[in-house]
Amino acid sequence: MVKRSFLVLMVLSLFAVSNESHASRARLIVMGSGDAGMFLDSAITAAGTPAYGGGGSMFYNDPYNMFYNPAYVNDYKDWAIVEKSNFVGPNATTAGTTAQGGFVMSMFNFNIGLFMNRIDGVRTLSAASATATRPIELIIGADMGIKWGLGVMVASRSTSSTVTDQIITVKAGVSVADFEPFAHFSVGGQDQTAGTNNHQAMSFGMRYHWGEWTPYAAFRQDKTTTVTTSFDNRTEAWGVGLGRESKVAEGVKTMYSLSFMRATSTLVSAPDHSMVPINFAVEGEAASWLTLRAGVTYAFYDKSGGNSVGDTTTGRLGASIKVGKAALDFAFASAPLTIAGAANEASGITAQSVDAQRFDMGAGLFTAASLSYKW
């Protein structure tokens, strides 16, 4: 009996973990971003489709928020992650299916993050270019009374001696007295694969913590210049929102936001788009080793070019399994109806949708998954 009790105690101790949230693309896919796909490392279009992936969230706290405000590297440190996914996000072809990983560590008085192959950060390039540029990001920050952070992302590839695709993005952010401003500038961007285009992008925004409430605002501009014709295409987006993250019970949190978002473009094929998206997410510990989560995005108002957009409501489900200081995050999805077809079998893993109304636990249980470790 003593041996059995000791064994039970040992097993339970393995699953004892803290309530800290682990970062992952799988978690963000489920919880949502609160920006309607217009700011956080998405390829914004006037369509303004919802964004999921590795760009962080505007309406709740998440370690991946350091990708838009590097100052957050001071709040989430000493962890590492490796991610895989079959999921294809709505904003950029196969970007969601790329493997990615990185770590954040403390060194002297600084906190340093290094992340590899986060394709979300280069979605302003064409799909063919973005998924082949092998981006790498460096983030450094410190807490000197004022939390600050700086980041740089470099991505490039050459397909011949005369064809080069590349982009460099620099980022800066601070966190002081509950104010959290940030800014990004992309320089030296060119996409010769897509027709000798030069790319420039800038964005800036602000979050403010008011108890459980988080007001936020952001602006972004993407500019593409076709060198051969000197034609400039500008896509701009701006928005304001109010989010809230609250603890409703022991081990259970709810997060929700209401915002207004608007995107415009110089392209006739991309009419102006205005949205009032409502985001709601819940995350709770079903057991000391198991966290369940779900998120829904509902467009209360959604018009493009003066016409109402069809129903874009999405619901996502996911979970985390925690063992000690390690966590396995994953999102549920539905595999394509033709997954057993010869073409899909020949091509290997096929894309899966977290938004499909079909639910396929057998084929889509780990459509996006990550393993992280915090020390």
C-alpha positions as CSV (number, residue, x, y, z in Angstrom):
1,M,0.0,0.0,0.0
2,V,2.8,2.4,0.9
3,K,4.6,1.6,-2.4
4,R,1.3,2.2,-4.4
5,S,0.7,5.5,-2.6
6,F,4.2,6.6,-3.3
7,L,3.8,5.7,-7.0
8,V,0.6,7.7,-7.2
9,L,2.3,10.7,-5.6
10,M,5.2,10.5,-8.1
11,V,2.8,10.4,-11.1
12,L,0.8,13.4,-9.8
13,S,4.0,15.4,-9.2
14,L,5.0,14.9,-12.8
15,F,1.8,16.6,-13.9
16,A,2.0,19.5,-11.4
17,V,2.6,22.7,-13.3
18,S,2.1,26.4,-12.9
19,N,-0.8,28.4,-14.4
20,E,1.5,30.4,-16.7
21,S,0.5,30.3,-20.4
22,H,2.9,28.7,-22.8
23,A,3.4,30.5,-26.1
24,S,2.5,28.7,-29.3
25,R,1.0,29.2,-32.8
26,A,-1.5,26.4,-32.0
27,R,-2.8,28.5,-29.0
28,L,-3.1,31.7,-31.1
29,I,-4.9,29.8,-33.9
30,V,-7.6,28.9,-31.4
31,M,-7.8,32.0,-29.3
32,G,-7.7,34.6,-32.1
33,S,-5.9,37.9,-32.6
34,G,-8.5,40.6,-32.2
35,D,-7.2,42.6,-35.2
36,A,-9.4,41.1,-38.0
37,G,-6.3,40.2,-40.0
38,M,-5.1,43.7,-40.5
39,F,-2.1,44.4,-38.3
40,L,-0.3,41.5,-36.7
41,D,2.1,40.1,-39.3
42,S,-0.7,39.3,-41.7
43,A,-0.8,40.1,-45.4
44,I,-3.5,42.7,-45.1
45,T,-6.0,43.1,-47.8
46,A,-9.2,45.2,-48.0
47,A,-11.0,41.9,-47.5
48,G,-9.8,41.9,-43.9
49,T,-10.1,38.2,-43.2
50,P,-9.5,37.0,-39.7
51,A,-5.8,36.3,-38.9
52,Y,-4.4,33.4,-37.0
53,G,-0.8,32.3,-36.4
54,G,2.4,33.5,-34.8
55,G,1.8,37.3,-34.7
56,G,0.4,37.7,-31.2
57,S,-2.9,39.1,-30.0
58,M,-4.2,42.6,-29.3
59,F,-6.9,41.7,-26.8
60,Y,-5.1,39.4,-24.3
61,N,-1.6,38.7,-23.0
62,D,0.5,36.1,-24.8
63,P,4.2,35.5,-25.1
64,Y,4.0,35.8,-28.9
65,N,3.0,39.5,-28.4
66,M,6.7,40.1,-28.4
67,F,6.6,39.8,-32.2
68,Y,4.8,43.1,-32.5
69,N,6.1,44.7,-29.3
70,P,9.6,43.5,-28.5
71,A,9.3,44.9,-24.9
72,Y,7.3,41.8,-24.0
73,V,10.5,39.8,-24.2
74,N,11.1,41.0,-20.6
75,D,7.8,39.4,-19.4
76,Y,8.2,36.0,-21.0
77,K,11.6,34.5,-20.8
78,D,13.6,31.3,-20.4
79,W,11.6,29.0,-22.7
80,A,12.0,27.2,-26.0
81,I,9.6,25.9,-28.6
82,V,9.3,23.8,-31.7
83,E,6.2,24.0,-33.9
84,K,4.7,22.0,-36.8
85,S,1.4,22.5,-38.6
86,N,-0.9,21.2,-41.4
87,F,-3.0,24.3,-41.0
88,V,-3.2,26.9,-43.9
89,G,-4.2,30.3,-42.6
90,P,-6.7,32.4,-44.5
91,N,-4.2,35.1,-45.3
92,A,-1.3,33.4,-47.0
93,T,-1.5,30.2,-48.8
94,T,0.9,27.7,-47.2
95,A,2.5,30.0,-44.6
96,G,0.8,28.2,-41.7
97,T,2.2,24.8,-42.7
98,T,5.8,25.8,-42.2
99,A,7.8,24.5,-39.2
100,Q,9.2,27.1,-36.9
101,G,10.9,27.4,-33.5
102,G,13.0,29.5,-31.2
103,F,13.8,30.4,-27.7
104,V,14.1,33.3,-25.2
105,M,16.8,33.4,-22.6
106,S,18.3,35.7,-20.0
107,M,21.9,36.9,-20.4
108,F,23.4,39.3,-18.0
109,N,20.8,42.1,-17.6
110,F,19.2,41.5,-21.0
111,N,16.6,39.1,-22.4
112,I,17.3,37.7,-25.8
113,G,15.0,35.9,-28.2
114,L,15.9,34.1,-31.4
115,F,13.2,32.6,-33.7
116,M,13.6,30.7,-37.0
117,N,11.3,30.5,-40.0
118,R,8.3,32.4,-38.7
119,I,6.8,33.0,-42.1
120,D,4.0,35.2,-40.6
121,G,6.5,38.1,-40.5
122,V,7.1,38.1,-44.3
123,R,3.6,37.8,-45.7
124,T,3.9,41.1,-47.5
125,L,5.9,39.1,-50.1
126,S,4.2,36.9,-52.6
127,A,3.3,33.4,-51.4
128,A,6.1,31.7,-53.5
129,S,8.7,34.1,-52.1
130,A,7.5,34.2,-48.5
131,T,7.6,30.4,-47.9
132,A,11.2,30.1,-49.3
133,T,13.0,33.1,-47.7
134,R,13.8,31.3,-44.4
135,P,13.3,34.3,-42.0
136,I,15.2,34.7,-38.8
137,E,14.4,37.1,-36.0
138,L,16.4,38.5,-33.1
139,I,14.7,40.3,-30.2
140,I,16.6,41.9,-27.3
141,G,15.2,43.8,-24.3
142,A,15.8,44.8,-20.7
143,D,13.9,46.2,-17.7
144,M,15.5,49.4,-16.6
145,G,12.6,50.9,-14.8
146,I,11.1,51.2,-18.3
147,K,10.8,47.9,-20.2
148,W,12.1,48.2,-23.7
149,G,12.7,45.9,-26.6
150,L,14.2,46.0,-30.1
151,G,13.8,43.5,-32.9
152,V,15.0,42.8,-36.4
153,M,13.8,40.2,-38.9
154,V,15.8,39.3,-42.0
155,A,14.5,37.1,-44.8
156,S,16.0,36.5,-48.3
157,R,16.5,34.1,-51.1
158,S,18.0,34.1,-54.6
159,T,16.6,32.1,-57.5
160,S,19.3,33.2,-59.9
161,S,22.1,35.6,-60.2
162,T,19.6,38.4,-61.1
163,V,16.5,37.4,-59.1
164,T,16.4,38.2,-55.3
165,D,13.5,38.2,-52.9
166,Q,14.2,39.8,-49.5
167,I,12.8,41.9,-46.7
168,I,14.2,43.4,-43.5
169,T,11.9,44.6,-40.7
170,V,13.0,46.5,-37.6
171,K,10.8,46.8,-34.5
172,A,10.8,48.8,-31.3
173,G,8.5,48.9,-28.3
174,V,8.3,49.9,-24.6
175,S,6.2,49.2,-21.6
176,V,5.9,52.0,-19.0
177,A,3.1,52.9,-16.6
178,D,0.6,50.5,-18.3
179,F,1.3,52.2,-21.7
180,E,2.7,49.9,-24.4
181,P,3.5,51.6,-27.7
182,F,5.2,49.9,-30.6
183,A,6.3,50.6,-34.2
184,H,7.6,48.5,-37.2
185,F,9.4,49.5,-40.4
186,S,10.2,47.2,-43.3
187,V,13.1,48.3,-45.4
188,G,14.9,46.9,-48.5
189,G,12.0,44.7,-49.5
190,Q,11.9,43.4,-53.0
191,D,10.0,40.5,-54.6
192,Q,11.5,39.9,-58.1
193,T,9.8,36.5,-58.3
194,A,6.5,38.3,-58.4
195,G,7.5,40.8,-61.1
196,T,10.2,43.1,-59.9
197,N,8.3,44.7,-57.0
198,N,9.7,46.7,-54.2
199,H,8.0,46.5,-50.8
200,Q,7.8,48.9,-47.9
201,A,5.7,48.6,-44.8
202,M,5.2,50.4,-41.5
203,S,2.9,50.0,-38.6
204,F,2.5,51.5,-35.1
205,G,0.1,51.1,-32.3
206,M,-0.6,51.2,-28.6
207,R,-2.1,49.0,-25.9
208,Y,-3.0,50.3,-22.4
209,H,-3.8,48.2,-19.4
210,W,-6.7,49.6,-17.3
211,G,-7.2,46.8,-14.7
212,E,-8.7,43.9,-16.6
213,W,-9.5,46.1,-19.6
214,T,-7.1,46.7,-22.5
215,P,-7.9,49.5,-25.0
216,Y,-5.9,49.3,-28.1
217,A,-5.3,51.0,-31.5
218,A,-3.1,50.4,-34.5
219,F,-2.3,51.6,-38.0
220,R,-0.6,49.8,-40.8
221,Q,0.5,50.6,-44.4
222,D,1.9,48.3,-47.0
223,K,3.2,49.8,-50.2
224,T,4.2,47.8,-53.3
225,T,5.9,49.6,-56.2
226,T,6.1,47.8,-59.6
227,V,9.5,48.9,-60.8
228,T,8.8,48.5,-64.5
229,T,5.7,50.7,-64.4
230,S,6.5,52.8,-61.3
231,F,2.9,52.0,-60.1
232,D,2.4,52.2,-56.4
233,N,-0.2,50.0,-54.7
234,R,-1.0,51.1,-51.1
235,T,-3.0,49.1,-48.6
236,E,-3.8,50.8,-45.4
237,A,-5.7,49.6,-42.3
238,W,-6.5,51.2,-38.9
239,G,-8.6,50.1,-36.0
240,V,-9.5,50.6,-32.4
241,G,-10.7,48.1,-29.9
242,L,-11.4,47.2,-26.2
243,G,-10.4,43.9,-24.8
244,R,-10.8,42.2,-21.4
245,E,-9.0,39.3,-19.8
246,S,-10.5,38.1,-16.6
247,K,-10.4,35.1,-14.2
248,V,-13.9,33.8,-13.7
249,A,-13.0,30.7,-11.6
250,E,-10.0,28.9,-10.3
251,G,-7.9,28.0,-13.4
252,V,-10.5,29.5,-15.8
253,K,-10.1,32.7,-17.9
254,T,-12.2,34.4,-20.4
255,M,-11.0,36.9,-23.0
256,Y,-13.1,39.0,-25.3
257,S,-12.9,42.1,-27.4
258,L,-15.0,44.5,-29.4
259,S,-13.3,46.6,-32.1
260,F,-13.8,48.6,-35.3
261,M,-11.5,47.9,-38.2
262,R,-11.2,49.5,-41.6
263,A,-9.0,48.6,-44.6
264,T,-8.6,50.6,-47.8
265,S,-6.6,49.9,-51.0
266,T,-5.7,51.8,-54.2
267,L,-6.6,48.6,-56.2
268,V,-10.0,48.7,-57.8
269,S,-10.2,44.9,-57.2
270,A,-9.9,45.5,-53.4
271,P,-12.8,47.8,-52.3
272,D,-12.8,49.5,-48.9
273,H,-13.8,47.2,-46.0
274,S,-15.2,48.0,-42.6
275,M,-15.8,45.5,-39.8
276,V,-17.0,45.4,-36.2
277,P,-15.6,42.0,-35.1
278,I,-16.4,40.5,-31.7
279,N,-13.9,38.0,-30.3
280,F,-14.5,35.6,-27.4
281,A,-12.2,33.0,-26.0
282,V,-12.1,30.8,-22.9
283,E,-9.3,28.8,-21.5
284,G,-9.6,26.5,-18.5
285,E,-7.7,23.8,-16.6
286,A,-9.7,20.6,-16.9
287,A,-7.0,18.9,-14.8
288,S,-3.6,19.9,-13.5
289,W,-2.1,18.4,-16.6
290,L,-4.8,19.4,-19.2
291,T,-5.9,22.8,-20.4
292,L,-8.8,23.2,-22.8
293,R,-9.5,26.3,-24.9
294,A,-11.9,27.6,-27.5
295,G,-12.4,30.8,-29.5
296,V,-15.0,32.3,-31.7
297,T,-14.9,35.4,-34.0
298,Y,-18.1,37.0,-35.1
299,A,-18.4,40.0,-37.4
300,F,-21.3,42.0,-36.0
301,Y,-20.9,44.4,-38.9
302,D,-19.0,43.5,-42.1
303,K,-19.3,45.4,-45.4
304,S,-17.0,45.5,-48.3
305,G,-17.5,48.1,-51.0
306,G,-20.9,48.9,-49.4
307,N,-22.1,45.3,-49.7
308,S,-22.6,43.0,-46.7
309,V,-20.1,40.2,-46.5
310,G,-21.3,36.6,-46.1
311,D,-21.2,34.9,-42.7
312,T,-17.5,34.6,-41.6
313,T,-18.2,33.4,-38.1
314,T,-15.5,30.9,-37.0
315,G,-15.2,28.6,-34.0
316,R,-11.9,26.9,-33.0
317,L,-11.0,24.3,-30.4
318,G,-7.7,23.3,-28.9
319,A,-5.9,22.0,-25.8
320,S,-2.6,21.7,-24.0
321,I,-1.1,18.7,-22.3
322,K,1.4,19.7,-19.6
323,V,4.1,17.5,-18.0
324,G,6.3,19.3,-15.6
325,K,7.7,22.3,-17.3
326,A,6.9,21.0,-20.8
327,A,3.7,21.7,-22.7
328,L,2.2,20.2,-25.9
329,D,-0.3,22.6,-27.5
330,F,-2.5,21.6,-30.4
331,A,-5.5,22.7,-32.3
332,F,-8.4,20.6,-33.7
333,A,-9.3,20.8,-37.3
334,S,-11.0,19.0,-40.2
335,A,-9.1,17.2,-42.9
336,P,-10.2,17.6,-46.5
337,L,-13.0,15.4,-47.6
338,T,-10.7,14.0,-50.3
339,I,-7.9,13.1,-47.9
340,A,-8.1,9.4,-49.0
341,G,-7.7,10.3,-52.6
342,A,-4.8,9.2,-54.7
343,A,-3.6,12.8,-55.3
344,N,-3.5,13.6,-51.6
345,E,-1.8,10.3,-50.8
346,A,0.9,11.0,-53.4
347,S,1.5,14.6,-52.2
348,G,1.7,13.7,-48.5
349,I,0.2,15.8,-45.8
350,T,-2.7,18.0,-47.0
351,A,-4.0,21.3,-45.6
352,Q,-6.5,21.2,-42.8
353,S,-9.0,23.8,-41.7
354,V,-9.6,24.9,-38.1
355,D,-12.7,26.7,-39.3
356,A,-14.5,23.9,-41.1
357,Q,-17.9,23.0,-39.5
358,R,-17.0,19.3,-39.9
359,F,-15.1,17.9,-36.9
360,D,-12.5,15.3,-37.5
361,M,-10.7,14.2,-34.3
362,G,-9.1,11.2,-36.1
363,A,-7.4,13.1,-38.9
364,G,-7.2,16.6,-37.5
365,L,-6.4,16.3,-33.8
366,F,-2.9,17.7,-34.2
367,T,-3.4,20.0,-37.2
368,A,-1.2,22.5,-35.4
369,A,1.0,21.4,-32.6
370,S,4.0,22.6,-30.6
371,L,6.2,21.4,-27.8
372,S,7.6,24.1,-25.5
373,Y,9.7,23.9,-22.4
374,K,10.1,26.6,-19.7
375,W,13.0,26.6,-17.3
